[in-house]
């Protein structure tokens, strides 16, 4: 069983997985390879002079895997509450168990709607519907969180990546029972 399963490996999902895995949480990152970031040319992402969307997505997955996240390509079709955990079902018939779930599916809200998450109107151009979350990224189902564009933040990669990190920090803090901070010291 995974501590945390993250659905979507665009900037929000991969950033969340990077933080959760680095914090020592057993992390699963599931990706259907349909991120809108894969169509982007990016010159406004802090710390990166320029990068293609596909390269940014691959870099994010590699960073998460470096810290121990298990990265799998799969399309999630359902999430079912099963006692104190969630069963994540995929199109290929695989299923996974996790204590917490972060949904970072970009423009896609069909899974969220299917499992009963509360939705609301989006505020970004061309984003009609998003998951209704509180300031920490919590949804109306305890243990399911949302981050990035699907949670109503701007589609810009730097913003969705930051939101994924923020939600991950909040999930880690909940699991640890105290506020989690990840600051490394410059190596000499």
JOBELKA-V416943 format. One record per run of one state. SS is the DSSP state (@ for helix, = for strand, . for the rest). FROM is the first residue (numbers start at 0). LEN is the number of residues. If there is no record, write none. Layout:
SS&FROM&LEN / SS&FROM&LEN
This chain:
.&0&1 / =&1&6 / .&7&3 / @&10&12 / .&22&4 / =&26&5 / .&31&4 / @&35&4 / .&39&1 / =&40&2 / .&42&2 / =&44&1 / .&45&2 / =&47&1 / .&48&2 / =&50&2 / @&52&14 / .&66&3 / =&69&4 / .&73&2 / =&75&7 / .&82&2 / =&84&6 / .&90&4 / =&94&9 / .&103&6 / @&109&5 / .&114&4 / =&118&3 / .&121&7 / =&128&3 / .&131&6 / =&137&1 / .&138&5 / =&143&3 / .&146&2 / @&148&3 / .&151&5 / @&156&20 / .&176&12
